[in-house]
Amino acid sequence: MISSASNRFINTHVLVILLLTMISCILISERTIFPDVPQRMKIEASILGGTMEPPYQYRVMKPLIGNLLQSVLSPFIEDEVSRHAFSYQVMIFFVFLGVYFLFYKFLRNFFTENTCILGLFLLQVVIPLGITSIWEEGDYITLLLYLIGLNLMFSGKEKFLPLVIAVGVFNRDQIIYILFLYAAFLFFNGRIKNKKAFVNAAICVIIWGAGYLLLRNIFGFKESVYTIKHNVTTNINTWKSIAELWIAMISVFAFLSIISYKRSNEFFRFALISLIPYVMIYFLLAIVSQLAKFLPAFLVMIPMSLQVLTNEYTGDPLAETEKGQAQ
C-alpha cells in the first residue's frame, strides 16, 4: 500500500510537470512562434547564412537545432511555414520539459515535495511575463543549461560544467554567469579555495573564451549597434515601461528574497548578492526590458521566496531532517 501511494504521488508530480510544460509551450507558441513565421524564417536563414547582425549572428545553437528538426520533418510536412513552426514547437516542448523536471530536482535539495511543486508554478507564472519578441527561445535554452549546471553541482558531478559552457556559448554568451553560481556553491561547501575546483572554473573560462573567438572567427568580428552607450541610452529613455515590467515580474520575488536572506544557506546568500553585478552587467550590455534574459535569476529568487511562503528554510538543519523523513 505504501508503494502504491508513493507511485501515485510520483505520477501526480509527473502530470504536473507535463501540464506546466504544455502551458508554457502553448504560451510561447502563440506569442513567439505563430505571430510572424515568415519573419522568423528570414532570421533563421540570415543567422545560418552569416549575414545577421551581431550579437544575434553568434547565437547559432537554436537555429541549428531548428534547421535539423525541419530537415527530419521535411518528408512529413511539405509546407515550409508549417514545418518551421512545428519544429520549434517540438524544440521548446522538450526544453520546458527539461526546465521543469530539473528545477523540481534542484528544489528537492532543499524543500519537501509540495513546496517544490509550488516553486514550479511560480516559475511558470514568470515565464510569459518575459516574452518580448518573436525570436527568444534561446533564452529558455539558457535557462535549461543553467539548471543542468546547478544539478551537476549538487549531484557531485561539477566536473562536467565545462561541457555545459562549451554547449552554452553557442547559444548565448550569458552562459559564463553560471560561474557566479559555481562560486556560490563552492562557498556553500567550504571549498572556495579548493585547487581542483579552481582548475575546473579556469577550464570553463578557457572553453568559453575559445567558443567566443571561434564564432567570431567563423562569422567575422562584426561591430554591433548594441554598444554600451546605445543600451544605457535606451534603458534610460524607456525607464517607465521597464519599471512596469520589473515591478510586475521581479519586485515581489526580490522583496521576499531579501526577507529570507538571513534564514537562507550560504549558497543562496552568495547567489543573491551575485545578482547585483549581474543586474549591472545586464543594464550595460542588454536592453533590460527583454526580461527573458533575466530568467536564470529566478532560480535563486524563487527558492528564497519559497522560504517565506512555506516556512521551510534552506539553512535550517531541522528542515533537512524532515525532508529526509518525508522521503
SULDAWO-V655730 format. One record per backbone hydrogen bond with DSSP energy under -0.5 kcal/mol. NH is the residue of the N-H (numbers start at 1). CO is the residue of the C=O. E is the energy in kcal/mol with one decimal. If there is no record, write none. Layout:
nh=(NH | NH)
co=(CO | CO)
e=(E | E)
//
This chain:
nh=(5 | 6 | 7 | 8 | 9 | 10 | 11 | 12 | 13 | 14 | 15 | 16 | 17 | 18 | 19 | 20 | 21 | 22 | 23 | 24 | 25 | 26 | 27 | 28 | 29 | 30 | 31 | 32 | 33 | 34 | 36 | 37 | 40 | 41 | 42 | 43 | 44 | 45 | 46 | 47 | 48 | 49 | 50 | 51 | 52 | 57 | 58 | 59 | 60 | 60 | 61 | 63 | 64 | 65 | 66 | 67 | 68 | 69 | 70 | 71 | 72 | 73 | 74 | 76 | 77 | 83 | 84 | 85 | 86 | 87 | 88 | 89 | 90 | 91 | 92 | 93 | 94 | 95 | 96 | 97 | 98 | 99 | 100 | 101 | 102 | 103 | 104 | 105 | 106 | 107 | 108 | 109 | 110 | 111 | 116 | 117 | 118 | 119 | 120 | 121 | 122 | 123 | 124 | 125 | 126 | 127 | 128 | 130 | 130 | 131 | 139 | 140 | 140 | 141 | 142 | 143 | 144 | 145 | 146 | 147 | 148 | 149 | 150 | 151 | 152 | 153 | 154 | 155 | 156 | 157 | 160 | 161 | 163 | 164 | 165 | 166 | 167 | 168 | 169 | 170 | 171 | 172 | 175 | 176 | 177 | 178 | 179 | 180 | 181 | 182 | 183 | 184 | 185 | 186 | 187 | 188 | 189 | 190 | 191 | 192 | 194 | 198 | 199 | 200 | 201 | 202 | 203 | 204 | 205 | 206 | 207 | 208 | 209 | 210 | 211 | 212 | 213 | 214 | 215 | 216 | 217 | 218 | 219 | 220 | 222 | 227 | 231 | 232 | 233 | 234 | 235 | 236 | 237 | 238 | 239 | 242 | 243 | 244 | 245 | 246 | 247 | 248 | 249 | 250 | 251 | 252 | 254 | 255 | 256 | 257 | 258 | 259 | 260 | 261 | 264 | 264 | 269 | 270 | 271 | 272 | 273 | 274 | 275 | 275 | 276 | 277 | 278 | 279 | 280 | 281 | 282 | 283 | 284 | 285 | 286 | 288 | 290 | 291 | 292 | 293 | 294 | 295 | 297 | 298 | 299 | 300 | 301 | 302 | 304 | 305 | 306 | 307 | 308 | 308 | 309 | 310 | 311 | 312 | 315 | 316 | 317 | 319 | 320 | 321 | 322 | 323 | 324 | 325 | 326 | 327)
co=(1 | 2 | 3 | 4 | 5 | 6 | 7 | 8 | 9 | 10 | 11 | 12 | 13 | 14 | 15 | 16 | 17 | 18 | 19 | 20 | 21 | 22 | 23 | 24 | 25 | 26 | 27 | 28 | 28 | 29 | 33 | 34 | 36 | 37 | 38 | 39 | 40 | 41 | 42 | 43 | 44 | 45 | 47 | 46 | 46 | 53 | 55 | 56 | 58 | 170 | 170 | 59 | 60 | 61 | 62 | 63 | 64 | 65 | 66 | 67 | 68 | 69 | 70 | 73 | 73 | 79 | 80 | 81 | 82 | 83 | 84 | 85 | 86 | 87 | 88 | 89 | 90 | 91 | 92 | 93 | 94 | 95 | 96 | 97 | 98 | 99 | 100 | 101 | 102 | 103 | 104 | 106 | 107 | 107 | 112 | 113 | 114 | 115 | 116 | 117 | 118 | 119 | 120 | 121 | 122 | 123 | 124 | 126 | 127 | 128 | 136 | 136 | 137 | 137 | 138 | 139 | 140 | 141 | 142 | 143 | 144 | 145 | 146 | 147 | 148 | 149 | 150 | 151 | 153 | 152 | 157 | 158 | 160 | 160 | 161 | 162 | 163 | 164 | 165 | 167 | 168 | 168 | 172 | 173 | 174 | 175 | 176 | 177 | 177 | 178 | 179 | 180 | 181 | 182 | 183 | 184 | 185 | 187 | 186 | 186 | 191 | 194 | 195 | 196 | 197 | 198 | 199 | 200 | 201 | 202 | 203 | 204 | 205 | 206 | 207 | 208 | 209 | 210 | 211 | 212 | 213 | 214 | 215 | 216 | 220 | 225 | 227 | 228 | 229 | 230 | 231 | 232 | 233 | 234 | 236 | 238 | 239 | 240 | 241 | 242 | 243 | 244 | 245 | 246 | 246 | 247 | 250 | 251 | 252 | 253 | 254 | 255 | 256 | 258 | 260 | 261 | 265 | 266 | 267 | 268 | 269 | 270 | 271 | 272 | 273 | 273 | 274 | 275 | 276 | 277 | 278 | 279 | 280 | 281 | 282 | 286 | 287 | 289 | 130 | 290 | 291 | 292 | 294 | 295 | 296 | 297 | 297 | 298 | 300 | 301 | 302 | 303 | 304 | 305 | 305 | 306 | 307 | 306 | 263 | 313 | 315 | 316 | 316 | 317 | 318 | 319 | 320 | 321 | 322 | 323)
e=(-2.5 | -2.4 | -2.4 | -2.1 | -2.1 | -2.4 | -2.7 | -2.2 | -1.8 | -2.2 | -2.3 | -2.2 | -2.4 | -2.4 | -2.6 | -2.7 | -2.0 | -2.4 | -2.5 | -2.4 | -2.5 | -2.5 | -2.5 | -2.6 | -2.2 | -2.6 | -1.9 | -2.3 | -1.3 | -3.0 | -0.6 | -0.6 | -1.8 | -2.3 | -1.6 | -2.2 | -2.7 | -2.2 | -2.4 | -2.1 | -2.3 | -1.9 | -1.0 | -2.2 | -1.4 | -1.1 | -1.3 | -1.4 | -1.2 | -0.5 | -2.7 | -0.5 | -2.1 | -2.3 | -2.9 | -2.6 | -2.1 | -2.5 | -2.1 | -1.9 | -2.0 | -2.1 | -1.0 | -1.8 | -2.4 | -2.3 | -2.5 | -2.3 | -2.6 | -2.2 | -2.0 | -1.7 | -2.5 | -2.0 | -2.5 | -2.0 | -1.9 | -2.0 | -2.7 | -2.2 | -2.0 | -2.3 | -2.7 | -1.9 | -2.6 | -2.2 | -2.0 | -2.1 | -2.4 | -2.6 | -1.7 | -1.5 | -2.3 | -2.4 | -1.9 | -2.1 | -1.9 | -2.1 | -1.8 | -2.0 | -2.1 | -2.0 | -2.2 | -1.8 | -1.5 | -1.6 | -0.8 | -0.7 | -1.3 | -1.3 | -1.6 | -0.6 | -0.8 | -1.6 | -2.1 | -1.7 | -2.0 | -2.4 | -2.3 | -1.9 | -2.3 | -2.4 | -2.6 | -2.3 | -2.0 | -2.0 | -2.4 | -0.9 | -1.4 | -3.1 | -2.1 | -2.2 | -0.9 | -1.3 | -2.3 | -2.5 | -2.0 | -3.0 | -2.2 | -1.1 | -1.9 | -2.7 | -1.4 | -1.8 | -2.1 | -1.8 | -1.9 | -2.0 | -0.9 | -1.9 | -2.2 | -1.9 | -2.2 | -2.5 | -2.4 | -2.2 | -1.6 | -1.2 | -3.6 | -0.5 | -2.0 | -2.1 | -2.4 | -2.0 | -2.5 | -2.5 | -2.4 | -1.8 | -2.0 | -2.4 | -2.7 | -2.5 | -2.7 | -2.5 | -2.6 | -2.6 | -2.4 | -2.5 | -2.3 | -1.4 | -2.0 | -2.1 | -2.5 | -1.4 | -1.7 | -1.8 | -2.8 | -2.8 | -2.3 | -2.5 | -2.7 | -2.3 | -2.6 | -1.6 | -1.2 | -2.2 | -2.8 | -1.9 | -2.0 | -2.8 | -2.4 | -2.1 | -2.4 | -2.6 | -1.7 | -0.5 | -2.8 | -2.6 | -2.5 | -2.3 | -2.0 | -2.0 | -2.0 | -1.1 | -0.7 | -1.2 | -2.0 | -2.5 | -2.6 | -2.5 | -2.0 | -2.1 | -0.7 | -1.0 | -1.7 | -0.6 | -1.4 | -2.6 | -2.0 | -2.8 | -2.4 | -2.4 | -1.5 | -2.8 | -1.5 | -0.7 | -2.2 | -1.9 | -0.9 | -1.5 | -1.5 | -1.2 | -1.7 | -1.9 | -1.3 | -1.3 | -2.2 | -2.1 | -1.6 | -2.4 | -2.3 | -0.9 | -0.7 | -0.7 | -2.1 | -2.4 | -1.3 | -0.5 | -1.4 | -0.9 | -0.6 | -1.0 | -1.2 | -1.9 | -2.6 | -2.3 | -2.1 | -2.0 | -2.1 | -1.6)
//
